[in-house]
């Protein structure tokens, strides 16, 4: 760790506490990470794609509500793409371009929120089950195993049916069904961290379980959590699309999945209205791909042994 | 068993295949784990529909007009002591929650005819995806970094990012309805034309014609994952010492690949085929819905709209049971082929 030297060689080093040293060290490691990420071409491509979609989602706040209101639009239904309607119109004459832009908001929101929930559950379960080796760890590990095996979509369908259809519920459903993979990964990492000497030192100094997990294990597994998060967002967005397509999403919200559902049930296929179905799907593919590219770049940087490219 | 001769501390009982035999112990452990998962699913499936605040009767009748007579019957059934209900359910987990509300028939009678189309669809798609995916993975992994590899890896990454039902709809619109110069060639849905006898060779052809698009859709989506795993696996084997030895012996590149690297690299991919069944099930649900194939997937979509709770519970149990069983098979096969995991 040569990057941390300046902080320690500093003339004022005497006034620096352990906290500042750690801070400087973490800052240097963040900078190193950012530098390697900038070198990664596909990672940067993914980031650019993602930022574009976020910009679209923000711009969508300025779409007047009247242009998405079925009762107020004047265009003909199922118009193919033209200069006036760049992505054509839907079954009630709304612009598909505006629909897709509006859909970016909910799709990204659900994707991020569900991932946060899933990461929170997965990381907590993983750290606790890796830290406590006895009964607690065993039970949590078993619990993770069970959820890992249960097929994801049937479980999500059953949960969504019981909870009812709303934005918050779809976030809960995706979060609750997608955490076990993360828990497994974090548990393995926690166990390897716990075996390291610095944890033994901290234990010898009288650190409690909470302190060990919060101050030592968590910062150490955080990079892994981050890499996993980007991959998890792509899964959450795909899940949201699938569940909304099956009619399990919030019936009042416009997301890419709900546009596809609307198009499918309005007969866009038999009408040959490819633009209606192609546009939201391509958005899903590009967003998911963006997260996958970023996630793979993270993995490459964090674990140089594992070669994905 | 090769393992027995390799075990350094060979006790009489291990040779006799008793409890201390690692293979037996491994098999028992894995079976026990599978059983515990199934019991968990069984309990979960029962209580999920009852622990939520509010009256379970409301959940069972949501979205439908139910005459007061049936509501009273449901109340009588669902307001009994929970222990009594649970006992009845455990005795007969599939039908213990009552008959299907929507079809007004026993859950089994509704599910049984839907089994075959799903097995046909999923089985064919998995078979094709495995063969093509493994071939792609071997080819691109062996010539890593070359043009074939770059193109194939990037394509699979894009395929991997696609919702399968969306791909299915695009296939339908292009090849069944037709856009621009492309005429609609394939049927838009179903498993066969009405009135076709599916037990004659002509009927089989008709079914194959109908299955072409859905099977292609599913196979294309699944093979992305298989080829990525196979590729990673072959890249790992390629760096092993025994491959070096085989090369040093002067074997042709093709022989090294076919006789040495591939058999070893196949193992993780083959178990993945089983482990992946949960993912496969998800694909079948949406694809059957899009292609209006009357299998378990369409039935699930049918059951969730309404909802038809007893049918949904039975389907959830069936899907989970199948996936748990497939996982057990994968574990046991892996243990059989790779003695290292048995410890």
Interface residues (C-beta under 8 A of the other chain):
Chain A: X142 X145 X146 X149 X150 X151 X152 X153 X154 X155 X157 X158 X159 X160 X161 X162 X163 X234 X238 X241 X242 X245 X246 X247 X248 X257 X260 X264 X268 X269 X270 X272 X274 X277 X278 X280 X281 X284 X285 X288 X289 X292 X293 X307 X308
Chain B: X33 X36 X37 X40 X41 X45 X48 X49 X52 X59 X157 X158 X160 X161 X162 X163 X165 X166 X167 X169 X170 X172 X173 X174 X176 X177 X178 X179 X188 X232 X235 X277 X278 X279 X281 X282 X285 X286 X289 X290 X300 X301 X304 X305 X307 X309 X312 X313 X315 X316 X319 X320 X323 X324 X327
